[in-house]
């Protein structure tokens, strides 16, 4: 069934908002796949910000602002910890056999 036809079938089935679980199944294949996509997006966000903080920290030091240098490094460490947590959750999700 093509996506527009499947969505139309869901609209006919529900008289009102379509439940999020049904939309996840339609667009991602399952709720689990939706969670995986969300975590992958979060990892990308944190990796980008970590790289930005690591790149800007030395610039603050050359300007003589040690406080901002330290703050940027602390922020980069925070994003690194978040990446590790998210990768652990992603591994757990990918290793489960559940489809819902």
C-alpha positions in Angstrom: 0.0 0.0 0.0 1.4 3.4 -1.0 1.9 6.0 1.7 -0.9 8.3 0.7 -3.3 5.4 0.5 -2.2 4.1 3.9 -2.6 7.5 5.5 -6.0 7.9 4.0 -6.9 4.5 5.4 -5.8 5.7 8.9 -7.9 8.9 8.4 -10.9 6.7 7.6 -10.3 4.5 10.6 -10.0 7.2 13.2 -12.6 10.0 13.6 -10.2 12.6 15.0 -6.4 12.6 15.5 -4.5 9.6 14.4 -2.6 8.1 17.4 1.1 8.7 17.3 1.9 5.0 17.4 0.0 4.5 14.2 1.8 7.4 12.5 5.2 6.1 13.7 4.3 2.7 12.2 3.3 4.3 9.0 6.3 6.6 8.5 9.1 4.7 10.3 7.9 1.1 10.2 7.6 0.9 14.0 7.7 2.9 17.2 11.2 1.4 17.8 12.4 2.7 14.4 11.1 6.1 15.3 13.0 6.1 18.6 16.2 5.1 16.7 15.7 8.0 14.3 15.2 10.4 17.2 18.3 9.3 19.0 20.4 9.4 15.8 19.3 13.0 15.4 20.1 13.9 19.0 23.6 12.3 18.6 24.2 14.4 15.5 23.1 17.6 17.4 25.4 16.9 20.3 28.4 16.0 18.1 27.9 19.3 16.2 27.9 21.3 19.4 30.8 19.5 20.9 32.9 20.2 17.8 31.9 23.9 17.9 32.8 24.2 21.5 36.1 22.5 21.0 36.9 24.7 18.1 36.0 27.9 19.8 37.8 27.2 23.2 41.3 28.0 21.9 40.1 31.2 20.4 38.9 32.4 23.8 42.3 31.5 25.3 44.1 33.6 22.6 41.9 36.5 23.5 42.9 36.1 27.1 39.5 35.0 28.4 40.3 31.9 30.4 36.7 31.8 31.9 35.1 31.3 28.5 37.8 28.9 27.5 37.0 26.8 30.5 33.2 27.1 30.0 33.5 26.0 26.4 35.6 22.9 27.4 33.0 22.1 30.1 30.2 22.4 27.6 32.1 20.1 25.2 32.5 17.6 28.0 28.8 17.7 28.7 28.0 17.1 25.1 30.5 14.2 25.0 28.7 12.6 28.0 25.4 13.0 26.3 26.7 11.4 23.2 27.9 8.4 25.2 24.5 8.0 26.9 22.7 8.3 23.6 24.9 5.8 21.9 24.3 3.4 24.7 20.6 3.8 24.3 20.9 3.4 20.6 22.8 0.2 21.0 20.1 -1.1 23.4 17.3 -0.2 21.0 19.1 -1.8 18.0 19.8 -5.0 19.9 16.2 -5.5 20.9 14.0 -7.7 18.7 10.8 -5.8 19.5 9.0 -4.2 16.6 6.5 -2.1 18.5 
